[in-house]
Amino acid sequence: MRFPKIGACAFALVTVDAFENTSPFVFFSSSEILASSPQITTAASLSTILNLELEKCPSDIYIIVSQPGATAADYKSQSSTPYLRQCVSGEDKHVRSSFTVSEVLGQIDTTALSNTLEQQCGAGTLNIDASTGLFDIVDDMKPRIIKVDFPAPPSGTDRPTSFRINDLFLSNLLSILPSPNYTVIYTTTPASEDHQRADFKPTMYEMDKTMSPLVHMDLKRDISMHATASGNSSNGTSLPLFERYQYFTPGLFMGLFAGIILLSILYVAISAVSSLQVSYASFDKENGPAAQKKLF
């Protein structure tokens, strides 16, 4: 059974490479194994999932691959690992289940996986050094663990070629297996810090739009003024009067503004006082009968 999500993603581990000290993981099998994992997980969580499935002894041959110094970016190119991409994308008819993890934090303990298979399935172990390219497959009709150790890839232009050679080695190994019932556990370890620094490229940002003509005009005017001042600094008397001295300062502007307000208030007060009118008769003394009644 092939998972539709896996077939649609077509090697989902190559889509992101955002975290440091992480590396991808690939799992595929000719048996129906209903295992899955999130795209970002830890090695301990992934090892727990693998142990639960391997305890069921789903295959006759278990190939545990160790690829040191790998990142998800190494698998982005279709030509670097064509066979591995074919297995997880559903193009290989022998593969019935698969899943990939883009970012695994930590290192998966392949020795613990081997111990689980030896104890639960009675499998024997065969170690293969891929750097020599020589190996013998023993057909004794017993469950078998084949541990393949790939060399660390070099940096530079030869790095994709190294992954292509390892991919071809894995393809040849699966083609000569004595049993068509197999499971491949493809583990990787993060690349060294030197390789990560060599691959790091700073992002350059550009302005979406240029500055407006008004801003350009202000800058040109300011630059020209400073250029004139610096060019004539040796002879300050040759400058015009209003370029040598600054008369209208912010303090002077605020003082004039406050003075205008105070003068306006004073003008209103004087106008109000001068508008008062009192008749001269109000200051005359009353001598009639009304004045006498007031005394009593």
C-alpha positions as a Markdown table, in Angstrom:
| # | Residue | x | y | z |
|---|---|---|---|---|
| 1 | Met | 0.0 | 0.0 | 0.0 |
| 2 | Arg | 1.4 | 3.4 | -1.0 |
| 3 | Phe | 0.5 | 6.5 | 1.0 |
| 4 | Pro | -1.1 | 9.1 | -1.3 |
| 5 | Lys | 0.5 | 11.9 | 0.6 |
| 6 | Ile | 3.9 | 10.4 | 0.1 |
| 7 | Gly | 3.3 | 10.0 | -3.6 |
| 8 | Ala | 2.0 | 13.5 | -4.0 |
| 9 | Cys | 4.9 | 15.0 | -2.0 |
| 10 | Ala | 7.5 | 13.1 | -4.1 |
| 11 | Phe | 10.4 | 13.2 | -1.7 |
| 12 | Ala | 9.1 | 15.8 | 0.8 |
| 13 | Leu | 12.4 | 15.9 | 2.7 |
| 14 | Val | 13.9 | 18.2 | 0.1 |
| 15 | Thr | 11.5 | 21.0 | 0.6 |
| 16 | Val | 13.0 | 22.6 | 3.7 |
| 17 | Asp | 16.4 | 23.2 | 5.2 |
| 18 | Ala | 15.7 | 25.6 | 7.9 |
| 19 | Phe | 17.2 | 24.2 | 11.1 |
| 20 | Glu | 20.7 | 23.7 | 12.2 |
| 21 | Asn | 22.1 | 20.3 | 13.5 |
| 22 | Thr | 19.3 | 18.4 | 11.7 |
| 23 | Ser | 19.4 | 15.9 | 8.9 |
| 24 | Pro | 16.8 | 14.0 | 6.8 |
| 25 | Phe | 15.5 | 10.4 | 7.2 |
| 26 | Val | 14.1 | 8.0 | 4.6 |
| 27 | Phe | 12.2 | 4.8 | 5.2 |
| 28 | Phe | 10.7 | 2.5 | 2.6 |
| 29 | Ser | 9.7 | -1.2 | 2.5 |
| 30 | Ser | 8.3 | -3.8 | 0.2 |
| 31 | Ser | 5.9 | -4.7 | 3.1 |
| 32 | Glu | 2.9 | -2.8 | 4.2 |
| 33 | Ile | 4.1 | -0.8 | 7.2 |
| 34 | Leu | 1.7 | 1.8 | 8.6 |
| 35 | Ala | 4.3 | 4.1 | 10.1 |
| 36 | Ser | 4.5 | 7.8 | 9.7 |
| 37 | Ser | 6.2 | 10.8 | 11.4 |
| 38 | Pro | 6.0 | 14.6 | 11.3 |
| 39 | Gln | 8.4 | 16.4 | 9.1 |
| 40 | Ile | 10.2 | 17.9 | 12.1 |
| 41 | Thr | 11.0 | 15.5 | 15.0 |
| 42 | Thr | 13.7 | 14.2 | 17.3 |
| 43 | Ala | 15.8 | 11.1 | 16.9 |
| 44 | Ala | 14.3 | 9.6 | 20.1 |
| 45 | Ser | 10.7 | 10.0 | 18.9 |
| 46 | Leu | 11.6 | 8.5 | 15.5 |
| 47 | Ser | 13.5 | 5.6 | 17.1 |
| 48 | Thr | 10.4 | 4.7 | 19.2 |
| 49 | Ile | 8.3 | 4.6 | 16.0 |
| 50 | Leu | 10.8 | 2.4 | 14.2 |
| 51 | Asn | 11.3 | 0.0 | 17.1 |
| 52 | Leu | 7.5 | -0.6 | 17.4 |
| 53 | Glu | 7.4 | -1.5 | 13.7 |
| 54 | Leu | 10.6 | -3.6 | 13.6 |
| 55 | Glu | 9.4 | -5.7 | 16.6 |
| 56 | Lys | 6.7 | -7.1 | 14.2 |
| 57 | Cys | 9.5 | -8.5 | 11.9 |
| 58 | Pro | 7.8 | -7.3 | 8.7 |
| 59 | Ser | 10.6 | -8.3 | 6.3 |
| 60 | Asp | 13.3 | -10.8 | 5.6 |
| 61 | Ile | 16.1 | -8.4 | 5.0 |
| 62 | Tyr | 16.7 | -5.1 | 6.8 |
| 63 | Ile | 19.1 | -2.6 | 5.2 |
| 64 | Ile | 20.3 | 0.1 | 7.7 |
| 65 | Val | 22.1 | 2.9 | 5.8 |
| 66 | Ser | 24.3 | 5.4 | 7.6 |
| 67 | Gln | 25.1 | 8.6 | 5.6 |
| 68 | Pro | 27.2 | 11.1 | 7.6 |
| 69 | Gly | 27.4 | 14.8 | 6.8 |
| 70 | Ala | 24.1 | 15.1 | 4.9 |
| 71 | Thr | 21.5 | 17.9 | 4.8 |
| 72 | Ala | 18.1 | 18.2 | 3.2 |
| 73 | Ala | 19.6 | 20.5 | 0.6 |
| 74 | Asp | 21.8 | 17.6 | -0.7 |
| 75 | Tyr | 18.6 | 15.8 | -1.9 |
| 76 | Lys | 17.0 | 18.7 | -3.7 |
| 77 | Ser | 18.5 | 17.9 | -7.0 |
| 78 | Gln | 16.8 | 15.1 | -8.9 |
| 79 | Ser | 20.1 | 13.8 | -10.3 |
| 80 | Ser | 21.8 | 13.5 | -6.9 |
| 81 | Thr | 19.7 | 10.5 | -5.6 |
| 82 | Pro | 17.4 | 9.4 | -8.5 |
| 83 | Tyr | 16.9 | 5.8 | -7.1 |
| 84 | Leu | 16.1 | 7.0 | -3.6 |
| 85 | Arg | 13.6 | 9.5 | -5.0 |
| 86 | Gln | 12.0 | 6.8 | -7.1 |
| 87 | Cys | 11.5 | 4.6 | -4.1 |
| 88 | Val | 9.7 | 7.1 | -2.0 |
| 89 | Ser | 7.7 | 8.7 | -4.8 |
| 90 | Gly | 5.9 | 5.5 | -5.6 |
| 91 | Glu | 7.5 | 4.9 | -9.0 |
| 92 | Asp | 9.1 | 1.6 | -7.8 |
| 93 | Lys | 6.5 | -1.1 | -7.9 |
| 94 | His | 8.2 | -3.2 | -5.3 |
| 95 | Val | 7.9 | -0.5 | -2.6 |
| 96 | Arg | 4.6 | -0.7 | -0.9 |
| 97 | Ser | 5.1 | 1.8 | 2.0 |
| 98 | Ser | 7.4 | 4.7 | 2.7 |
| 99 | Phe | 7.7 | 7.9 | 4.6 |
| 100 | Thr | 10.3 | 10.6 | 4.9 |
| 101 | Val | 11.3 | 13.1 | 7.6 |
| 102 | Ser | 12.9 | 16.4 | 6.5 |
| 103 | Glu | 14.4 | 17.5 | 9.8 |
| 104 | Val | 15.6 | 15.0 | 12.5 |
| 105 | Leu | 17.2 | 16.6 | 15.5 |
| 106 | Gly | 19.8 | 14.3 | 16.8 |
| 107 | Gln | 21.3 | 11.0 | 15.7 |
| 108 | Ile | 19.4 | 7.8 | 15.4 |
| 109 | Asp | 21.0 | 4.9 | 17.2 |
| 110 | Thr | 21.3 | 2.2 | 14.5 |
| 111 | Thr | 22.9 | -0.2 | 17.0 |
| 112 | Ala | 19.7 | -0.2 | 19.0 |
| 113 | Leu | 17.7 | -0.9 | 15.9 |
| 114 | Ser | 19.9 | -3.8 | 15.1 |
| 115 | Asn | 19.6 | -5.2 | 18.6 |
| 116 | Thr | 15.8 | -5.1 | 18.3 |
| 117 | Leu | 15.9 | -7.1 | 15.1 |
| 118 | Glu | 18.4 | -9.6 | 16.5 |
| 119 | Gln | 16.3 | -10.2 | 19.7 |
| 120 | Gln | 12.8 | -10.1 | 18.2 |
| 121 | Cys | 13.4 | -11.6 | 14.7 |
| 122 | Gly | 16.6 | -13.6 | 15.2 |
| 123 | Ala | 18.4 | -11.7 | 12.4 |
| 124 | Gly | 22.1 | -11.9 | 11.7 |
| 125 | Thr | 24.2 | -8.8 | 10.9 |
| 126 | Leu | 26.3 | -8.1 | 7.9 |
| 127 | Asn | 28.4 | -5.0 | 7.8 |
| 128 | Ile | 29.3 | -3.4 | 4.4 |
| 129 | Asp | 31.8 | -0.6 | 3.9 |
| 130 | Ala | 30.6 | 1.2 | 0.8 |
| 131 | Ser | 33.9 | 3.0 | 0.3 |
| 132 | Thr | 35.5 | -0.3 | -0.8 |
| 133 | Gly | 32.6 | -1.4 | -3.0 |
| 134 | Leu | 33.1 | -5.1 | -2.1 |
| 135 | Phe | 30.5 | -7.2 | -0.3 |
| 136 | Asp | 29.0 | -10.7 | -0.3 |
| 137 | Ile | 25.4 | -11.6 | 0.4 |
| 138 | Val | 24.9 | -14.9 | 2.2 |
| 139 | Asp | 21.7 | -16.7 | 1.2 |
| 140 | Asp | 21.0 | -18.8 | 4.3 |
| 141 | Met | 17.2 | -18.2 | 4.3 |
| 142 | Lys | 17.5 | -16.4 | 7.6 |
| 143 | Pro | 16.5 | -12.8 | 8.5 |
| 144 | Arg | 19.4 | -10.6 | 7.7 |
| 145 | Ile | 20.5 | -7.1 | 8.8 |
| 146 | Ile | 22.7 | -5.4 | 6.3 |
| 147 | Lys | 24.4 | -2.3 | 7.7 |
| 148 | Val | 25.8 | 0.0 | 4.9 |
| 149 | Asp | 28.2 | 2.7 | 6.0 |
| 150 | Phe | 28.6 | 5.4 | 3.3 |
| 151 | Pro | 31.6 | 7.8 | 3.5 |
| 152 | Ala | 31.1 | 11.4 | 4.3 |
| 153 | Pro | 30.6 | 13.5 | 1.1 |
| 154 | Pro | 33.2 | 16.1 | 0.2 |
| 155 | Ser | 32.5 | 19.8 | 0.0 |
| 156 | Gly | 32.4 | 21.7 | -3.3 |
| 157 | Thr | 31.4 | 20.6 | -6.7 |
| 158 | Asp | 32.1 | 16.9 | -6.1 |
| 159 | Arg | 29.5 | 16.7 | -3.4 |
| 160 | Pro | 26.5 | 15.8 | -5.7 |
| 161 | Thr | 28.6 | 13.2 | -7.4 |
| 162 | Ser | 29.3 | 11.5 | -4.1 |
| 163 | Phe | 25.6 | 11.2 | -3.3 |
| 164 | Arg | 25.0 | 9.9 | -6.8 |
| 165 | Ile | 27.6 | 7.1 | -6.4 |
| 166 | Asn | 26.1 | 6.1 | -3.0 |
| 167 | Asp | 22.6 | 6.1 | -4.6 |
| 168 | Leu | 23.9 | 3.8 | -7.3 |
| 169 | Phe | 25.5 | 1.5 | -4.7 |
| 170 | Leu | 22.2 | 1.2 | -2.9 |
| 171 | Ser | 20.4 | 0.4 | -6.1 |
| 172 | Asn | 22.8 | -2.4 | -7.0 |
| 173 | Leu | 22.6 | -3.8 | -3.5 |
| 174 | Leu | 18.8 | -4.1 | -3.6 |
| 175 | Ser | 18.9 | -5.7 | -7.0 |
| 176 | Ile | 20.9 | -8.7 | -5.8 |
| 177 | Leu | 19.1 | -9.4 | -2.6 |
| 178 | Pro | 18.1 | -13.0 | -2.2 |
| 179 | Ser | 14.6 | -12.1 | -1.0 |
| 180 | Pro | 12.2 | -9.4 | -2.5 |
| 181 | Asn | 10.9 | -8.8 | 1.0 |
| 182 | Tyr | 13.1 | -6.0 | 2.4 |
| 183 | Thr | 13.0 | -2.8 | 4.5 |
| 184 | Val | 15.4 | 0.1 | 4.1 |
| 185 | Ile | 16.2 | 2.5 | 6.9 |
| 186 | Tyr | 18.2 | 5.4 | 5.5 |
| 187 | Thr | 19.7 | 7.4 | 8.4 |
| 188 | Thr | 21.8 | 10.5 | 8.1 |
| 189 | Thr | 23.8 | 12.8 | 10.4 |
| 190 | Pro | 24.2 | 16.5 | 10.2 |
| 191 | Ala | 26.9 | 18.1 | 8.1 |
| 192 | Ser | 29.9 | 19.7 | 9.9 |
| 193 | Glu | 29.9 | 23.3 | 11.0 |
| 194 | Asp | 32.6 | 24.1 | 8.4 |
| 195 | His | 30.3 | 22.8 | 5.6 |
| 196 | Gln | 27.3 | 24.7 | 6.9 |
| 197 | Arg | 29.3 | 27.9 | 7.0 |
| 198 | Ala | 30.6 | 27.3 | 3.5 |
| 199 | Asp | 27.0 | 26.8 | 2.2 |
| 200 | Phe | 25.7 | 29.9 | 4.0 |
| 201 | Lys | 24.9 | 32.7 | 1.6 |
| 202 | Pro | 23.7 | 36.0 | 3.0 |
| 203 | Thr | 20.5 | 37.3 | 1.6 |
| 204 | Met | 20.7 | 40.6 | -0.3 |
| 205 | Tyr | 17.7 | 42.9 | -0.2 |
| 206 | Glu | 16.8 | 45.5 | -2.7 |
| 207 | Met | 14.5 | 48.5 | -2.4 |
| 208 | Asp | 11.2 | 48.0 | -4.1 |
| 209 | Lys | 10.9 | 51.6 | -5.3 |
| 210 | Thr | 13.3 | 54.4 | -5.8 |
| 211 | Met | 13.0 | 57.6 | -3.8 |
| 212 | Ser | 10.5 | 60.2 | -5.0 |
| 213 | Pro | 11.8 | 63.2 | -7.1 |
| 214 | Leu | 10.9 | 65.5 | -4.2 |
| 215 | Val | 13.3 | 63.6 | -1.9 |
| 216 | His | 16.0 | 63.7 | -4.6 |
| 217 | Met | 15.5 | 67.5 | -4.9 |
| 218 | Asp | 15.9 | 68.0 | -1.1 |
| 219 | Leu | 19.0 | 65.9 | -1.0 |
| 220 | Lys | 20.6 | 67.7 | -3.9 |
| 221 | Arg | 19.8 | 71.1 | -2.4 |
| 222 | Asp | 21.3 | 70.0 | 1.0 |
| 223 | Ile | 24.4 | 68.6 | -0.6 |
| 224 | Ser | 25.0 | 71.6 | -2.7 |
| 225 | Met | 24.6 | 73.9 | 0.3 |
| 226 | His | 27.2 | 71.9 | 2.3 |
| 227 | Ala | 29.5 | 71.7 | -0.7 |
| 228 | Thr | 29.4 | 75.5 | -1.0 |
| 229 | Ala | 30.0 | 76.0 | 2.7 |
| 230 | Ser | 33.0 | 73.6 | 2.7 |
| 231 | Gly | 34.5 | 75.0 | -0.5 |
| 232 | Asn | 34.4 | 78.5 | 0.9 |
| 233 | Ser | 35.3 | 77.7 | 4.5 |
| 234 | Ser | 38.8 | 79.1 | 4.1 |
| 235 | Asn | 37.3 | 82.5 | 3.1 |
| 236 | Gly | 34.1 | 83.0 | 5.0 |
| 237 | Thr | 33.8 | 86.7 | 4.1 |
| 238 | Ser | 33.1 | 85.9 | 0.5 |
| 239 | Leu | 29.8 | 84.2 | 1.4 |
| 240 | Pro | 26.6 | 86.2 | 1.2 |
| 241 | Leu | 25.3 | 87.7 | 4.5 |
| 242 | Phe | 22.4 | 85.3 | 5.0 |
| 243 | Glu | 24.7 | 82.3 | 4.4 |
| 244 | Arg | 27.3 | 83.4 | 6.9 |
| 245 | Tyr | 24.7 | 84.1 | 9.7 |
| 246 | Gln | 21.5 | 82.6 | 10.7 |
| 247 | Tyr | 19.0 | 85.3 | 11.7 |
| 248 | Phe | 15.7 | 83.5 | 12.0 |
| 249 | Thr | 16.3 | 80.8 | 14.6 |
| 250 | Pro | 13.6 | 78.6 | 16.2 |
| 251 | Gly | 13.9 | 80.5 | 19.4 |
| 252 | Leu | 13.4 | 83.8 | 17.7 |
| 253 | Phe | 10.4 | 82.4 | 15.9 |
| 254 | Met | 8.8 | 81.2 | 19.1 |
| 255 | Gly | 9.5 | 84.6 | 20.8 |
| 256 | Leu | 7.9 | 86.5 | 18.1 |
| 257 | Phe | 4.9 | 84.3 | 18.1 |
| 258 | Ala | 4.4 | 84.6 | 21.9 |
| 259 | Gly | 4.9 | 88.4 | 21.6 |
| 260 | Ile | 2.2 | 88.7 | 19.0 |
| 261 | Ile | -0.3 | 86.8 | 21.2 |
| 262 | Leu | 0.5 | 89.0 | 24.3 |
| 263 | Leu | 0.2 | 92.2 | 22.3 |
| 264 | Ser | -3.2 | 91.0 | 21.0 |
| 265 | Ile | -4.3 | 90.4 | 24.6 |
| 266 | Leu | -3.1 | 93.8 | 25.7 |
| 267 | Tyr | -4.9 | 95.5 | 22.8 |
| 268 | Val | -8.2 | 93.9 | 23.7 |
| 269 | Ala | -7.8 | 94.9 | 27.4 |
| 270 | Ile | -7.0 | 98.5 | 26.5 |
| 271 | Ser | -10.0 | 98.6 | 24.1 |
| 272 | Ala | -12.3 | 97.2 | 26.7 |
| 273 | Val | -11.2 | 99.8 | 29.3 |
| 274 | Ser | -11.4 | 102.7 | 26.9 |
| 275 | Ser | -15.0 | 101.7 | 25.9 |
| 276 | Leu | -16.4 | 102.4 | 29.4 |
| 277 | Gln | -18.6 | 105.5 | 29.4 |
| 278 | Val | -19.8 | 107.4 | 32.6 |
| 279 | Ser | -21.9 | 110.5 | 32.5 |
| 280 | Tyr | -20.8 | 113.6 | 34.3 |
| 281 | Ala | -24.1 | 113.9 | 36.2 |
| 282 | Ser | -23.3 | 110.8 | 38.2 |
| 283 | Phe | -20.6 | 112.7 | 40.1 |
| 284 | Asp | -23.0 | 115.6 | 41.1 |
| 285 | Lys | -24.3 | 115.8 | 44.7 |
| 286 | Glu | -28.1 | 115.5 | 45.2 |
| 287 | Asn | -29.7 | 118.4 | 47.2 |
| 288 | Gly | -33.4 | 117.7 | 46.7 |
| 289 | Pro | -36.0 | 116.0 | 48.9 |
| 290 | Ala | -34.8 | 112.6 | 47.8 |
| 291 | Ala | -31.4 | 113.3 | 49.3 |
| 292 | Gln | -32.9 | 114.2 | 52.7 |
| 293 | Lys | -34.9 | 111.0 | 52.8 |
| 294 | Lys | -31.7 | 109.0 | 52.3 |
| 295 | Leu | -30.2 | 110.6 | 55.4 |
| 296 | Phe | -33.0 | 109.4 | 57.6 |
